[in-house]
Structures are given as structure tokens and as C-alpha cells.
Amino acid sequence: MKAVVYERNGDASVLAVVERPIPEPGPGEVLVRMAVAGVNPTDWKARRAWPLPQGWQIPGQDGAGVVEAVGEGVDQILIGERVWLWEAAWQRPWGTAAEYTVVPVRHAVRLGSAPFDLGAALGIPFMTAHRCLTAGEFMPEKLHAGALSDHVVLVQGGAGAVGNAAVQLARWADACVIATVSSPEKAQLAAAAGASFVINYREQDVVEEVRKIAPDGVHTIVEVSAARNAAADVQLLRTGGAVCVYADDGGTEVTLPIRPLMMPNARWQFVLIYTVPKAAKAQAVSDIAAAVAQGAIRVGEEAGLPLHHHPLQAARAAHEAVENSVVGKVLITTSEAG
């Protein structure tokens, strides 16, 4: 099989497309013939800095394809199933940027008839967004239609991949969703994703505009840039509200005022999907699968998430696009599976 591999840390030039034997699934694992691999910021960050205990790594946490074979203890009925994958390469060398990969069976989720492009876009962005929407004092542990019907959610950076996922999941759960963006073009994307209100923070005062919509404040804030937005976030939380921080765009440190956050019993929740509690991950997978089955999650420009396809041989360009903060979702087409 062909696979994208790197054997040392560095920039995208360390990526090479090589021939490797097709792996065999071990006990509790499935072999998946990949169709599409998703590329996330964590992929290039890992490539640059994470250790390589095996001496090599196939990148890619997310993807979609067809189960080709199963290991000991796994039901044979899964063979031929279309699936989406999550955390394929977390503490394992077998990522999704290859024609085949192996993952523990619980990391392969039935996709049904949904497009492979959608399946490859789910993993990290949607699981991160799910955690942000379920970790606060007011937030439910499970998302479903109606779960957030009385809630106001502020998504800072509504045109990013996680921002888009948060908008889509929150709207599916019937929240009032306010998204902030930096341009008219991104405003169109956030609106296409389903945001109830969109605020261009370069042209409008976010605190003033949000307070017009939600005078009592918001229940949760999905935050991509805490260093830049902390002062506004403090002013926008209602009693018991939470700021869920999943990235450090715009600065790696944040300063918070103690008393103004004590009074409302506010929560600041930091989110890294890899170390989220297992039960929360399992719930995220279940809820996301339900949303997909109900047709509530979409990809493409009409869903606020433009797609950028690259062939396997152009994995370097795919990584560079994400590293350069391209707007939308970068996908690597690995084969014609399914």
C-alpha cells in the first residue's frame, strides 16, 4: 500500500509517500481501506514536535473508509461497513493518511450512507466542539435535538473547523447560536453553518452586540483565542456560565480578573480532545453518529465549511494549507474505497 510517512520531526518536507505492507488487524482491531483522510492542526503540530516512539509515523487522526478485515474478537459483520475514524494516530503509528490503516474497533464508527468527505471531517473538530458544548454548569452531558433549546451559545471564530462544528451541533440541539468572525466572507460561512446571529468583531463591538441578543449573558462560550477575547468573555457570561478554550490562537497566556468571575461562579474549561475523559469521548462519538444519521451535519461551502481536496501524493501541500490557516476543511483522498 501507499502511505504518507515521516521518520523525523520537522516541516512538511519530512513527509514522504512510500510503499508499506498492508497491516493486519490485531485482537480488537479492524483494518480499514481508507477513502479520505482529514487533516487537522494537531497533525502538523505533532509532525513538528511529538516524539516518534516507533521511529516512524503515518499522520492523520480522522478519516473514512470501508472495513476490509477484522481481528480476533471483532464481529465479522463489520466487514464491508462504511465507517469514520477518530484518534487513529494518537499514541499509535498507524494514521489515516494511507491506503489502509488499523484502529481499535471502537475508533471505527458506522457512517451509513453519508459521504466519506463528511466522515473524514468529523473526528477532532466535532468531538472537540461536543466537549465544549457539554462541559459547562448549564450544559447537558448528551446532545440531541432540543438539548440546548433554552441556551445561548457564543462561538468565537465561527468560520473555523471547530467553530463550524460547534455551530452545527449547537443548532442541531436547538440553541441560539451567536458566532463571531473577522470578515464578511467568513460571516457568510458562519451563517451557512446555521448561526442565529453573526458578529464581525473587526467592525462591531462584540460585548455590545451580544448583550443586545442575550441581556442576561450566554451559557457557554466556545473559545479559540482566549488571550484576545478574555476581557470580552468575562463580561458576557451569565451566572454559572463557562468559557471552553480549545486553542491558543493569538497568544499562549491569559489573564483573568478574579472577583468578576467569582461572583457568577464562572467556569473556564480547557479542552484537548486526546485527554478528555473516556466517558465524555464515548458520549461525543454516540451523539455525533446520531446527528449524522439524522442528516444534521453537513460539509462543503453550503454548510460553511469549504472543502480542499489533495491526493495522497500531495500530502505536503495539504499539511502546509492547514499550517497556513486555510479557511475550510483540508482532506487527503487516499483511494476509491466504497
JOBEL-V48825 format. One record per residue. N is the residue number from 1. PSI is psi in radians with two decimals (* if undefined). D_FIRST is the distance of its C-alpha to the first C-alpha in Angstrom with 2 decimals. Layout:
N & PSI & D_FIRST
N & PSI & D_FIRST
This chain:
1 & 2.78 & 0.00
2 & 2.45 & 3.79
3 & 2.58 & 6.45
4 & 2.21 & 10.19
5 & 2.54 & 11.96
6 & 2.54 & 15.65
7 & 0.08 & 17.59
8 & 2.75 & 21.04
9 & 2.65 & 23.00
10 & -2.90 & 24.14
11 & -3.03 & 24.05
12 & -0.28 & 21.13
13 & -0.28 & 20.92
14 & -0.20 & 19.21
15 & 2.35 & 16.00
16 & 2.50 & 13.38
17 & 2.08 & 10.03
18 & 2.93 & 8.19
19 & 2.28 & 5.51
20 & 2.63 & 5.42
21 & 2.52 & 6.03
22 & 2.20 & 5.78
23 & 2.74 & 9.20
24 & 2.37 & 12.33
25 & 2.33 & 14.92
26 & -3.04 & 18.10
27 & 2.28 & 21.60
28 & 0.15 & 22.15
29 & 2.84 & 18.52
30 & 2.57 & 16.36
31 & 2.22 & 12.67
32 & 2.22 & 12.16
33 & 1.93 & 10.01
34 & 2.52 & 10.80
35 & -0.79 & 13.02
36 & 2.42 & 14.79
37 & 2.38 & 15.06
38 & 2.60 & 18.60
39 & 2.25 & 19.79
40 & 2.82 & 22.96
41 & -0.60 & 25.41
42 & -0.44 & 24.46
43 & -0.80 & 21.01
44 & -0.53 & 22.71
45 & -0.70 & 25.46
46 & -0.76 & 23.16
47 & -0.63 & 21.35
48 & -0.54 & 24.84
49 & -0.41 & 26.52
50 & 2.48 & 24.93
51 & 2.73 & 24.58
52 & 1.42 & 21.34
53 & -0.55 & 22.35
54 & -0.14 & 19.09
55 & -0.06 & 19.11
56 & 2.81 & 15.95
57 & 2.32 & 14.96
58 & 2.09 & 12.39
59 & 2.94 & 15.10
60 & 1.94 & 16.08
61 & -0.58 & 18.46
62 & 2.69 & 18.62
63 & -3.12 & 16.56
64 & 2.59 & 16.63
65 & -2.69 & 14.72
66 & 2.34 & 15.22
67 & 2.14 & 15.53
68 & -0.60 & 13.57
69 & 2.81 & 15.18
70 & 2.66 & 17.83
71 & -3.12 & 19.08
72 & 2.34 & 22.64
73 & -0.02 & 25.28
74 & 2.34 & 23.41
75 & 2.25 & 24.88
76 & -0.31 & 22.98
77 & -0.32 & 24.43
78 & -0.35 & 21.73
79 & 2.24 & 19.12
80 & -0.14 & 18.78
81 & 2.41 & 20.32
82 & 2.25 & 19.54
83 & 2.78 & 19.55
84 & 2.57 & 19.83
85 & 2.61 & 18.82
86 & 2.51 & 21.03
87 & 0.78 & 20.96
88 & -0.64 & 17.37
89 & 0.21 & 17.55
90 & 1.94 & 21.25
91 & 0.46 & 21.85
92 & 2.61 & 18.30
93 & -0.22 & 15.32
94 & 1.57 & 12.80
95 & -2.97 & 13.42
96 & -0.18 & 12.48
97 & 1.12 & 11.20
98 & 2.91 & 7.48
99 & -0.43 & 5.90
100 & 2.66 & 6.99
101 & 2.86 & 9.85
102 & 2.43 & 12.87
103 & 2.71 & 16.42
104 & 2.52 & 19.94
105 & -0.57 & 21.11
106 & -0.22 & 23.81
107 & 0.09 & 21.38
108 & 1.98 & 20.11
109 & 2.33 & 23.01
110 & 2.30 & 23.74
111 & -0.33 & 23.63
112 & -2.40 & 25.47
113 & 0.09 & 25.73
114 & 2.65 & 25.54
115 & 2.59 & 23.20
116 & -0.62 & 19.73
117 & -0.70 & 21.10
118 & -0.81 & 23.83
119 & -0.69 & 21.69
120 & -0.24 & 19.67
121 & -0.02 & 23.09
122 & -1.21 & 24.70
123 & -1.80 & 23.76
124 & -0.88 & 25.40
125 & -0.82 & 27.84
126 & -0.60 & 29.23
127 & -0.64 & 29.37
128 & -0.81 & 31.14
129 & -0.71 & 33.49
130 & -0.78 & 34.21
131 & -0.73 & 35.27
132 & -0.51 & 37.48
133 & 0.00 & 39.14
134 & 0.04 & 39.83
135 & -0.17 & 40.87
136 & 2.91 & 44.38
137 & -0.69 & 47.75
138 & -0.16 & 48.16
139 & 2.57 & 44.61
140 & 2.77 & 43.46
141 & -0.39 & 40.85
142 & 2.40 & 39.28
143 & 2.45 & 38.67
144 & 2.98 & 39.56
145 & 2.20 & 41.69
146 & -0.17 & 45.03
147 & -0.47 & 44.02
148 & 0.52 & 45.00
149 & -0.42 & 47.72
150 & 0.24 & 50.32
151 & 2.62 & 48.14
152 & 2.16 & 47.83
153 & 2.27 & 44.54
154 & 2.12 & 44.25
155 & 1.86 & 40.78
156 & 2.01 & 41.03
157 & 1.02 & 38.45
158 & -0.10 & 37.89
159 & -0.03 & 35.53
160 & 3.04 & 32.79
161 & -0.84 & 29.76
162 & -0.67 & 31.49
163 & -0.79 & 34.80
164 & -0.77 & 33.57
165 & -0.72 & 32.23
166 & -0.72 & 35.60
167 & -0.85 & 37.55
168 & -0.78 & 35.69
169 & -0.73 & 35.93
170 & -0.68 & 39.53
171 & -0.67 & 40.60
172 & -0.65 & 39.03
173 & 0.13 & 41.19
174 & 0.51 & 44.18
175 & 2.75 & 44.85
176 & 2.06 & 46.69
177 & 2.17 & 44.10
178 & 2.22 & 45.17
179 & 2.44 & 42.56
180 & 2.55 & 43.20
181 & 3.02 & 41.60
182 & 0.02 & 42.31
183 & 2.81 & 42.63
184 & -0.61 & 43.65
185 & -0.76 & 40.13
186 & -0.51 & 38.76
187 & -0.70 & 41.73
188 & -0.67 & 40.59
189 & -0.78 & 37.13
190 & -0.68 & 38.73
191 & -0.69 & 41.10
192 & -0.57 & 38.36
193 & -0.39 & 36.64
194 & 0.15 & 39.95
195 & 2.38 & 41.99
196 & -0.64 & 45.65
197 & 2.51 & 46.91
198 & 2.30 & 45.36
199 & 2.18 & 46.99
200 & 1.85 & 46.35
201 & -0.23 & 47.10
202 & -0.36 & 47.80
203 & -0.28 & 50.62
204 & 2.71 & 51.79
205 & 1.96 & 52.99
206 & -0.80 & 50.43
207 & -0.81 & 52.93
208 & -0.78 & 55.58
209 & -0.71 & 53.34
210 & -0.69 & 51.75
211 & -0.50 & 55.24
212 & -0.65 & 56.40
213 & -0.73 & 53.74
214 & 1.42 & 53.89
215 & -0.53 & 57.32
216 & 0.01 & 56.69
217 & 3.10 & 53.34
218 & 2.71 & 49.76
219 & -0.68 & 48.27
220 & 2.63 & 45.02
221 & 2.15 & 43.48
222 & 1.94 & 39.73
223 & 2.13 & 39.77
224 & -0.34 & 37.36
225 & 1.29 & 39.97
226 & -0.65 & 42.47
227 & -0.66 & 44.00
228 & -0.60 & 45.00
229 & -0.01 & 45.90
230 & -0.77 & 47.51
231 & -0.73 & 51.06
232 & -0.74 & 50.49
233 & -0.73 & 48.60
234 & -0.64 & 51.55
235 & -0.22 & 53.88
236 & -0.14 & 51.84
237 & 2.40 & 51.22
238 & 2.99 & 53.47
239 & 2.23 & 54.79
240 & 0.09 & 51.96
241 & 2.88 & 49.35
242 & 2.48 & 46.06
243 & 2.08 & 44.07
244 & 1.91 & 40.38
245 & 2.07 & 38.75
246 & 0.00 & 34.95
247 & 2.92 & 34.64
248 & 0.63 & 36.74
249 & 2.30 & 36.77
250 & 0.17 & 39.95
251 & 2.51 & 40.87
252 & -0.05 & 40.00
253 & 2.62 & 43.43
254 & 2.47 & 45.70
255 & 2.29 & 49.44
256 & 2.46 & 50.96
257 & 2.30 & 54.63
258 & -0.98 & 55.57
259 & -0.79 & 58.52
260 & -0.33 & 57.20
261 & -0.44 & 54.18
262 & -0.76 & 56.28
263 & -0.79 & 58.61
264 & 0.15 & 56.03
265 & 0.81 & 54.11
266 & 2.71 & 51.06
267 & 2.37 & 47.62
268 & 2.02 & 44.98
269 & 2.14 & 41.65
270 & 2.44 & 38.70
271 & 2.08 & 35.24
272 & 2.05 & 31.88
273 & -0.56 & 29.60
274 & -0.59 & 27.92
275 & 0.21 & 31.34
276 & 2.49 & 32.91
277 & 2.52 & 34.45
278 & -0.71 & 32.27
279 & -0.66 & 34.72
280 & -0.66 & 34.63
281 & -0.79 & 30.83
282 & -0.70 & 31.00
283 & -0.69 & 33.72
284 & -0.81 & 31.78
285 & -0.79 & 28.81
286 & -0.79 & 31.35
287 & -0.71 & 33.34
288 & -0.75 & 30.48
289 & -0.68 & 29.16
290 & -0.72 & 32.76
291 & -0.70 & 33.10
292 & -0.79 & 29.98
293 & -0.54 & 31.37
294 & 0.01 & 34.67
295 & 0.41 & 33.24
296 & -0.19 & 34.59
297 & 2.33 & 31.57
298 & 2.84 & 30.45
299 & 2.90 & 28.38
300 & 2.89 & 29.07
301 & -0.57 & 32.13
302 & -0.24 & 34.39
303 & 0.21 & 33.49
304 & 0.17 & 34.04
305 & 1.45 & 30.36
306 & 2.48 & 29.18
307 & 2.43 & 25.44
308 & 1.85 & 23.62
309 & 2.43 & 20.25
310 & 2.46 & 17.82
311 & 2.88 & 14.55
312 & -0.68 & 11.54
313 & -0.28 & 12.80
314 & 0.56 & 16.14
315 & -0.62 & 15.46
316 & -0.82 & 18.39
317 & -0.63 & 20.68
318 & -0.81 & 19.79
319 & -0.75 & 20.73
320 & -0.63 & 23.78
321 & -0.76 & 24.93
322 & -0.71 & 25.10
323 & -0.51 & 26.69
324 & 0.22 & 29.22
325 & 0.73 & 30.08
326 & 2.49 & 29.18
327 & 2.18 & 30.90
328 & -2.89 & 28.65
329 & 2.21 & 25.14
330 & 2.24 & 22.10
331 & 2.52 & 18.90
332 & 2.08 & 15.38
333 & 2.06 & 14.07
334 & -0.51 & 10.37
335 & -3.03 & 10.42
336 & 0.63 & 13.36
337 & 2.47 & 13.33
338 & * & 16.85
